[in-house]
Amino acid sequence: MLRAVVRSLLAHKLRLVLSGVAVVLGVAFVAGSLVFTDTLGRTFDDLFASISADVTVTKKTSYDTGLFTSAAPGTEQGVPTSLLPRIRRVDGVADAIGDVQTQGVYLVGRDGKAVGGQGAPGIGINFSTANPELSSLTLEQGHRPHGPDQVAVDTKTAGKADLTVGQRRRVLTPSGARTVRVVGIFKFGKTGGLAGASLVAFDTASAQRLLGASDRFSSISIEAADGVSADTLKRRVLAAIPGAYEAKTKQQLTKESSDDLQQGLRFFDVFLLVFAGIALVVGSFLILNTFSMLVAQRSRELALLRALGASRRQVRRSVLAEAVVVGVLGSTAGLALGFGLAALLRALFGSFGLELDGPLVFSVRTVVWSYAVGVVVTTVAAYLPARRASRVPPVAAMRDDVALPERSLRIRAALGTLLVLGGAAALGLGAAGAGSGSQSASLVGAGAALLLFGAVALSPVLSRPVLAVLAGWLPRVFGTVGRLAHENARRNPRRTAATASALMIGLALVTSMSVLGASTTASIDKLLDRVLGADFVIANQVQGPFSPKVAQQARQVPGVASVAEQRFGQAKVGSSTVFLSAIDPAFVSQAIKLDFVAGSAQGLRGHGLLVDSSVADAKHWRLGDTVTVTFPFGGTEHLRIGGIYKPNQAMGTYNISLRTFERAGFAEQDNFLYVTARDGAHLAQVKAGLKKVTAAYPIVALKDQTEFKDQQKSQVQQFLFLVYALLVLSVLIAVLGIVNTLALSVIERTHEIGLLRAVGMARRQLRRMIRLESVVIAVYGALLGAVLGLAFGVTLQHALAGQGIEVLRVPAVQLVVFLVLAALAGVLAALWPARRAARLDVLRAITTE
Amino acid sequence: MSDTVELGESRVDRDEGGDAARADGLTKIYGQGDTEVVALDSVSVAFRRGEFTAIMGPSGSGKSTLMHCMAGLDSVSRGRVSIGDVDLTTLGDKQLTRLRRDAVGFVFQAFNLVPTLTARENITLPTDIAGRKPDRAWLDTVIETVGLGDRLGHRPSELSGGQQQRVACARALASRPQIIFADEPTGNLDSRSGAEILAFLRRSVDEMGQTVVMVTHDPGAAAYADRVLFLADGRIVDEMRSPTAETVLEELKRLDTLSRGA
């Protein structure tokens, strides 16, 4: 029996390749996702492994602020320089230095743009020691910077900006731009990798000036003397410094950082694995479909085996054995392809500013999962057809036209209807906004999944009536060729449906995303039209805040009525960390118009707090209630709710006054400036005046209302682009699935095609017949997908209406484009199978088995 | 673009006699060098209009190859093959396809019908492919002769083997081809259904003036023909007019002993 399996595999290499393609693609996506997330994780692990100091002293925070929300160290944070001599005197300290670190420092490249400024942080640091026990920086060229006009940069940044020692370049800092000379190039850590961030190093005094505090360090790094353990040293240092500061060993710090990281990266993991899951589901359809067809084609061979005395179990096993072989081979190829996919993803993320350094990580986990998924899915997908194959009566071997018993679609119809109804109910509940925003979003998600599976189950049942409408006109336009194409698409509803299902899933997701994207963009437009009172917005072009000097100077511009500053921070309310926005109460009503449910903007004054109604409702807060807020740098304040407003994306959920913000110890740096012009002022003149101010600060950009809206919308577009890029892969798998099905159909219909050719069908007509069949299947899948996606998109928008996506916008043109693209995909998918069919040797097709 | 092939005087009056198809020095060689097999060895034969010819011979004698070459399904190594006045050996694939569609009818042993089309659609398939309207009156005559009136709307899977072959015969006749090639049309049928098919082919010759060439193993089937050609080793070794099952069987036996004796 084993020999029969091997012979059968070898005898049908094309069949092997076609069925393998499905496995390869499914596994490639899983492997690619895993390799990518591993590489992502490794990149950050490398960053933390670069912590050199045995013990690090920082200002104590009241809670763990996390890696990605670290507030810029300002006057009230950091460590006073006076601590350094005290620490140096501690017994067991070999050496100690003060570290300075600040965000928003970028080198300007030859093109006049900030190097690495497309989303990755630009960090300014001090480079004060060559001691490798204390510094992660290793000088590669030149010397360390001295004085305010000298900097050193990391190797990656130097490479990107094409920098050499001795060149003069401009540096952007939160307080303005300056021309400096590059005197050194250093490597960061062991690999030089910084995940896309750039480092610009100054001497300590200049770095402190950037911080705006000459008597502070961000932290102090300590090297232990020989024979003194880090723990012992930490205890001694703690005893020597005031209680407001804390000391952590290298081990502690590394662990905390990577714990934070894991939290931060879990999103990526889930995000990518969701797409891997989609690809796998789509791939499974392909495998199932392919094996069903293969078994159908082999039913005569299997019947012969049965007639010769093979038991049902043996037949079943031979099919399963073939599946395992295909699964293993396919997984191996998929693994290799997944590697390429991960490289592609890396390039994609790189273009968004997240650079992954070093080689791709190839972990055991990836290998295990790839093979598990590939082999298990293939085996399961092959089991059903194998079971049916074993039921082929032995007498079938003697007949010419063996057909596997076609089961009734009744069970499928019932199950599908049930799933669709359940899904629709969940969608309805979600759209009606049952529960909180995230609850209704997950209701919509669950409903969408149910609906998708229901649609997959129902699609064979639906295919006949839908195709009758969709392809019913083909015979009229294309005559017999059209009639044959139509009939071929209808002849096996299961096969057509399974082939179309893959495309359906992809299209459903693409459509729902585009509906959501269009709705979000439209909502942003509407929201900003309504709430943006300011005529201009000044914001950072790169990450991080900027100097309040910009605001001061903007106020001097003629025609400017007011400049409202907005600053961002975080705090703890109860057990959860929340995002804070700080804004001046005098300006808030002018810059951003709020719909107050209770209270007013004036409620911000003093110890006031403005919250949006979704937060107030969830926490059962009312006007006048007191809320205890813990700030990261020690302080706890009891703030009084002075206003509750309708949710407004431009505002955030918790708002405090600038005064409270400063008191809490946050840096005096602005994130947004909202500039309102005087009534009757000439806006173009005001804009020109403001331009002069911002020209001195290349990291900030001035935007008028339209530009600001466009910028907000372009962020949505960017995210959509990323999602589309990932979904393209699942659509690609679906298209290859059509190729697969058609190619196998052509093999299956060899006799029929030979007959058609013999009685006078031209090659061109034959190619057109297969092309039309392909287009019909593709459009059927796309249409179902578009309908489902539309339903998902609309419900998602309804569910998220409370979160600010209040406008429903159906991108009709885009949907039509998707359908046209699907039809084109059908044409493409048919290219090869049609050529193959047209090339068929007529004589052999009609005479051979 | 014209959909019909110029076949010279395309529709010749069938009563007039003359050749519907002919081969001159037709040679077909498979393989090369050591593996070379001569399937047809300089065969010259003519099929007269309105005549029913049976081709017989042992397996491997080249009878199917002869038919495939005559019908434009297979290429020719040497020699000339023509249908009407058209020399097939000068035609490309496109022209051959059109020739098969317009001037040749086929009845195969099995797989004669497209499973997704009804019996009627199968019958009109060649004219439909050509994009022409079938000749209504002629079509009705053909269908009536085949006797499928009430089964025309059925798919092949709903028809018996005999009915399927009758549909195939009707298809072959429907486009009024210059010649019909039948490759063991009764090979898969019981004797009663087989007899019906043969009687039908006979009538198409007698009543409609059709030209039929049929490859067969069965002396009984050959007895329906006007003449029988006997092939052996790629050559026509004998020809018999007005055959009966007995005389054909006798001849086969004689040829068999001859070839053994040789």
Interface residues (C-beta under 8 A of the other chain):
Chain A: D400 D401 G479 T480 V481 R483 L484 E487 N488 R490 R491 H751 E752 G754 L755 L756 R757 A758 V759 G760 M761 A762 R763 Q765 V842 L843 I846 T847
Chain B: S64 H68 L73 D74 D93 K94 T97 R98 R100 R101 D102 F106 F108 A110 F111 N112 L113 V114 P115 T116 L117 E121 L125 P126 D128 I129 A130 G131 S157 R171 N188
